[in-house]
């Protein structure tokens, strides 16, 4: 049982001091490594880890081919300004090879988990000489995995999996007592800029969690282009999270008076505090129409755009 620390209860400075000492105590004089995606959780654990270990924490950005437009460059540049060096590791071929022909949501998550932890990180850990992986697992990740709602790729021990036995290194999870609002509060105390702290959540499986059916570079590029439009036009809503999802079936549309047999994008936008429950944001029809027009205009092959109005539960925030 994990003892939750709510955002209201969280004393950031005390928490930071305790976790810095814990990390130092576990790692000792050895090296640790962590993966930075640029999301709130991974960014916060990166800053916490560097406060504890300094140059003995190696931070890498895994370029899996599934990220948003320009994300690797933006993340590396931002953390360089914060004094943290980030190494970019190109693993696109490995991830797309692992996802080839996989359509079941849980099989996709498992393929990404195994590729990330065993193949890619297994290699990086051996090369770096690190025996520890520092990662930003939060309590909501554990809750959803243990409840069987969806397997979060970063949850192991709660499922009876020993990471050291499975992958060859130990995993340290200093944020596991917190939820998203607590992590944001902690990130601010660690000196992360507002633009990063207020960033909307982004899933570990990245854009593959927003492609229903098979994942290919072409389908990822389609949802990536739609994501640019959705994030630009819904940024001002004040919502907790918003996204574009590419559906599997092709749908009948019309263009220039002729049938255009194309694809469908579903837009989701959520109001929430900690991601445990969520309700669809009540967006004006004028904004929704603009989103639809721009997606159809900017994203090749899209003939239909829909908006989800189902709460969580029974829906989940991501499609997969």
C-alpha positions as CSV (number, residue, x, y, z in Angstrom):
1,X,0.0,0.0,0.0
2,X,1.4,3.4,-1.0
3,X,0.8,6.3,1.4
4,X,-0.6,9.1,-0.7
5,X,0.6,12.7,-0.2
6,X,-2.0,15.1,-1.5
7,X,-1.1,18.4,-3.1
8,X,-2.6,20.2,-0.1
9,X,-0.5,18.1,2.4
10,X,2.7,18.4,0.4
11,X,5.5,20.4,2.0
12,X,7.7,20.7,-1.1
13,X,11.0,21.6,0.6
14,X,10.7,18.9,3.1
15,X,9.7,16.4,0.5
16,X,12.7,17.4,-1.7
17,X,15.1,17.1,1.2
18,X,13.8,13.7,2.1
19,X,13.9,12.3,-1.4
20,X,17.4,13.8,-2.1
21,X,18.7,11.9,0.9
22,X,16.8,8.7,-0.1
23,X,18.2,8.8,-3.7
24,X,21.8,9.5,-2.4
25,X,21.4,6.6,0.1
26,X,20.2,4.1,-2.6
27,X,22.7,5.1,-5.3
28,X,25.7,5.8,-3.1
29,X,28.8,6.5,-5.1
30,X,27.4,4.8,-8.2
31,X,25.8,6.1,-11.4
32,X,22.1,6.4,-12.2
33,X,20.3,7.2,-15.4
34,X,16.9,8.6,-16.3
35,X,14.8,9.1,-19.3
36,X,13.4,12.6,-19.9
37,X,10.3,13.0,-22.1
38,X,9.7,16.7,-21.4
39,X,6.4,15.9,-19.5
40,X,5.8,17.2,-16.0
41,X,6.6,13.9,-14.2
42,X,9.8,13.1,-16.0
43,X,11.0,16.7,-15.9
44,X,10.3,16.9,-12.1
45,X,12.1,13.7,-11.4
46,X,15.0,14.8,-13.6
47,X,15.5,18.0,-11.5
48,X,15.1,16.1,-8.3
49,X,17.7,13.5,-9.4
50,X,20.2,16.1,-10.5
51,X,19.9,17.9,-7.2
52,X,20.7,14.6,-5.4
53,X,23.4,13.2,-7.7
54,X,24.6,16.0,-9.9
55,X,26.8,14.6,-12.7
56,X,26.3,11.1,-11.5
57,X,22.8,11.1,-13.0
58,X,22.9,10.7,-16.8
59,X,19.8,12.0,-18.5
60,X,18.7,10.8,-21.9
61,X,15.9,11.6,-24.3
62,X,14.7,8.5,-26.2
63,X,13.8,9.5,-29.7
64,X,11.2,6.8,-30.4
65,X,9.6,8.4,-33.4
66,X,6.3,8.7,-31.5
67,X,6.8,12.2,-30.0
68,X,5.1,15.5,-30.9
69,X,6.5,17.9,-33.6
70,X,9.9,19.3,-32.6
71,X,9.8,17.8,-29.1
72,X,13.3,16.4,-28.8
73,X,14.9,19.7,-29.8
74,X,12.6,21.8,-27.5
75,X,13.2,19.5,-24.5
76,X,17.0,19.4,-24.9
77,X,17.2,23.2,-25.3
78,X,15.0,23.9,-22.3
79,X,17.0,21.7,-20.0
80,X,20.3,23.0,-21.3
81,X,19.1,26.4,-20.0
82,X,18.4,24.8,-16.7
83,X,22.0,23.4,-16.5
84,X,21.1,19.8,-17.3
85,X,22.8,18.1,-20.2
86,X,20.6,15.7,-22.1
87,X,21.7,13.0,-24.6
88,X,19.4,12.2,-27.4
89,X,19.2,8.4,-28.3
90,X,17.7,7.5,-31.7
91,X,15.6,4.4,-31.2
92,X,13.0,5.0,-33.9
93,X,13.8,1.8,-35.8
94,X,13.5,-0.4,-32.7
95,X,10.1,1.0,-31.6
96,X,8.5,0.8,-35.0
97,X,9.8,-2.7,-35.5
98,X,8.4,-3.7,-32.1
99,X,5.0,-2.2,-33.0
100,X,4.7,-3.6,-36.5
101,X,1.5,-5.6,-36.9
102,X,0.4,-5.0,-33.2
103,X,-3.1,-3.7,-32.9
104,X,-4.4,-4.8,-29.4
105,X,-4.0,-1.9,-26.9
106,X,-2.4,-4.0,-24.2
107,X,-0.1,-5.7,-26.6
108,X,1.0,-2.2,-27.9
109,X,1.8,-1.1,-24.3
110,X,3.7,-4.3,-23.7
111,X,5.7,-3.9,-26.9
112,X,6.6,-0.4,-25.9
113,X,7.5,-1.4,-22.3
114,X,9.8,-4.2,-23.4
115,X,11.4,-2.1,-26.1
116,X,12.0,0.8,-23.7
117,X,13.1,-1.1,-20.6
118,X,14.8,-4.2,-22.0
119,X,16.1,-3.3,-25.5
120,X,16.8,0.4,-25.5
121,X,17.5,1.1,-21.8
122,X,19.1,-2.2,-21.3
123,X,21.7,-1.2,-23.8
124,X,22.1,2.3,-22.5
125,X,22.5,1.1,-18.9
126,X,25.2,-1.3,-19.9
127,X,27.1,1.3,-21.8
128,X,26.8,3.9,-19.0
129,X,27.7,1.5,-16.2
130,X,24.6,2.7,-14.3
131,X,22.8,0.2,-12.0
132,X,19.8,2.5,-11.3
133,X,17.0,4.0,-13.3
134,X,15.3,7.0,-11.9
135,X,11.8,7.5,-13.2
136,X,8.7,9.6,-12.6
137,X,6.0,7.0,-11.8
138,X,3.1,8.7,-10.0
139,X,0.3,7.2,-7.9
140,X,-2.3,7.4,-10.7
141,X,-0.1,5.2,-12.9
142,X,-0.1,2.6,-10.2
143,X,-3.9,2.9,-9.5
144,X,-4.9,2.3,-13.1
145,X,-2.5,-0.6,-13.6
146,X,-3.4,-2.4,-10.4
147,X,-7.1,-1.9,-11.1
148,X,-6.7,-3.4,-14.5
149,X,-8.0,-0.3,-16.3
150,X,-4.8,-0.1,-18.4
151,X,-1.2,-1.2,-18.0
152,X,1.0,1.8,-17.5
153,X,4.3,1.1,-19.0
154,X,6.3,2.3,-16.0
155,X,4.6,0.1,-13.3
156,X,6.4,-3.1,-12.3
157,X,6.8,-3.9,-8.6
158,X,3.1,-3.5,-7.9
159,X,2.5,-6.3,-10.4
160,X,5.1,-8.6,-8.8
161,X,7.8,-7.8,-11.4
162,X,11.3,-7.3,-10.2
163,X,13.0,-4.8,-12.6
164,X,16.5,-5.9,-11.5
165,X,15.7,-9.5,-12.4
166,X,13.7,-8.6,-15.6
167,X,16.0,-5.9,-17.0
168,X,19.2,-5.9,-15.0
169,X,18.9,-2.7,-13.1
170,X,17.0,-1.2,-10.1
171,X,14.2,1.4,-10.5
172,X,13.9,4.4,-8.1
173,X,10.5,6.1,-8.0
174,X,10.6,9.2,-5.7
175,X,7.3,10.6,-7.0
176,X,5.1,7.5,-6.4
177,X,3.2,9.0,-3.5
178,X,2.0,12.0,-5.5
179,X,-0.6,12.7,-8.2
180,X,-0.3,15.2,-11.0
181,X,-1.3,18.3,-9.0
182,X,1.3,17.4,-6.4
183,X,4.0,16.9,-9.0
184,X,3.2,20.3,-10.5
185,X,3.6,21.9,-7.1
186,X,6.9,20.0,-6.5
187,X,8.2,21.0,-10.0
188,X,7.7,24.6,-9.3
189,X,9.7,24.3,-6.0
190,X,12.5,22.7,-8.0
191,X,12.7,25.7,-10.3
192,X,11.0,24.4,-13.4
193,X,9.5,27.2,-15.6
194,X,5.8,27.7,-15.7
195,X,5.6,26.7,-19.4
196,X,6.7,23.2,-18.4
197,X,4.8,22.9,-15.1
198,X,1.6,23.9,-16.7
199,X,2.2,21.6,-19.7
200,X,-0.7,19.2,-20.4
201,X,0.0,15.5,-19.6
202,X,1.5,13.4,-22.3
203,X,1.4,9.5,-22.1
204,X,4.5,7.3,-21.8
205,X,3.6,5.5,-25.0
206,X,3.5,8.9,-26.7
207,X,1.4,9.3,-29.9
208,X,1.1,5.5,-30.2
209,X,-1.5,5.8,-27.4
210,X,-3.5,8.0,-29.8
211,X,-3.5,5.7,-32.8
212,X,-6.3,3.1,-32.7
213,X,-5.1,0.0,-34.6
214,X,-1.8,-0.5,-36.3
215,X,1.1,1.9,-35.6
216,X,3.2,3.0,-38.6
217,X,5.4,6.0,-39.2
218,X,2.7,7.3,-41.6
219,X,-0.2,7.0,-39.1
220,X,1.9,8.6,-36.4
221,X,2.6,11.5,-38.7
222,X,-1.1,11.9,-39.3
223,X,-1.9,12.1,-35.6
224,X,1.1,14.3,-35.1
225,X,-0.2,16.9,-37.6
226,X,-3.6,16.8,-36.0
227,X,-2.1,17.3,-32.6
228,X,-0.4,20.5,-33.7
229,X,-3.8,21.9,-34.6
230,X,-5.6,20.7,-31.4
231,X,-2.9,21.9,-29.0
232,X,-2.8,25.3,-30.7
233,X,-6.5,25.9,-30.8
234,X,-7.5,24.4,-27.4
235,X,-4.6,25.9,-25.4
236,X,-6.7,28.8,-24.3
237,X,-9.5,26.6,-22.9
238,X,-7.8,26.1,-19.5
239,X,-8.4,22.4,-19.8
240,X,-6.4,19.8,-18.0
241,X,-5.6,17.8,-21.2
242,X,-6.6,17.8,-24.9
243,X,-5.6,15.5,-27.7
244,X,-6.2,14.2,-31.2
245,X,-6.9,10.5,-31.8
246,X,-6.7,8.7,-35.1
247,X,-9.4,6.0,-35.6
248,X,-8.8,2.7,-37.4
249,X,-11.7,2.4,-39.8
250,X,-11.8,4.5,-43.0
251,X,-14.9,6.6,-43.4
252,X,-16.8,7.9,-46.4
253,X,-16.5,11.7,-47.0
254,X,-16.9,14.1,-49.9
255,X,-14.4,16.5,-51.5
256,X,-15.0,18.5,-54.6
257,X,-18.3,16.8,-55.2
258,X,-16.8,13.3,-55.2
259,X,-16.5,10.6,-52.6
260,X,-13.3,10.8,-50.6
261,X,-12.7,7.6,-48.6
262,X,-10.6,8.9,-45.8
263,X,-9.8,8.8,-42.1
264,X,-11.3,10.1,-38.9
265,X,-9.8,12.2,-36.0
266,X,-11.5,12.2,-32.6
267,X,-10.8,15.2,-30.4
268,X,-10.8,14.8,-26.6
269,X,-10.6,17.7,-24.2
270,X,-10.7,17.2,-20.4
271,X,-11.4,19.1,-17.2
272,X,-9.8,17.3,-14.2
273,X,-7.6,17.9,-11.2
274,X,-5.6,14.7,-10.7
275,X,-6.7,12.5,-13.7
276,X,-8.6,10.0,-11.6
277,X,-11.9,11.4,-12.9
278,X,-12.5,13.8,-15.7
279,X,-15.4,15.5,-17.6
280,X,-15.3,16.8,-21.2
281,X,-14.6,20.5,-21.4
282,X,-17.6,22.5,-22.6
283,X,-16.1,24.1,-25.6
284,X,-18.0,26.5,-27.8
285,X,-19.3,25.1,-31.1
286,X,-17.5,27.9,-32.8
287,X,-14.1,26.7,-31.6
288,X,-15.0,23.1,-32.4
289,X,-15.9,24.1,-35.9
290,X,-12.5,25.8,-36.3
291,X,-10.7,22.8,-35.0
292,X,-12.5,20.6,-37.5
293,X,-11.9,22.9,-40.4
294,X,-8.2,23.3,-39.7
295,X,-7.6,19.5,-39.2
296,X,-9.3,18.7,-42.5
297,X,-7.3,21.4,-44.2
298,X,-3.9,20.7,-42.6
299,X,-3.9,16.9,-42.3
300,X,-3.9,14.9,-45.5
301,X,-6.5,12.2,-45.7
302,X,-8.8,13.3,-42.9
303,X,-12.5,13.6,-43.9
304,X,-14.2,13.5,-40.4
305,X,-13.5,15.2,-37.1
306,X,-15.6,14.3,-34.0
307,X,-15.6,15.5,-30.3
308,X,-15.9,13.0,-27.4
309,X,-18.5,13.9,-24.7
310,X,-18.1,10.9,-22.5
311,X,-16.8,11.4,-18.9
312,X,-14.0,9.4,-17.1
313,X,-15.3,6.9,-16.1
314,X,-16.4,5.0,-18.1
315,X,-14.0,6.5,-20.7
316,X,-10.3,7.0,-20.1
317,X,-8.4,10.1,-21.0
318,X,-6.2,8.4,-23.6
319,X,-7.8,6.0,-26.2
320,X,-5.3,3.2,-25.6
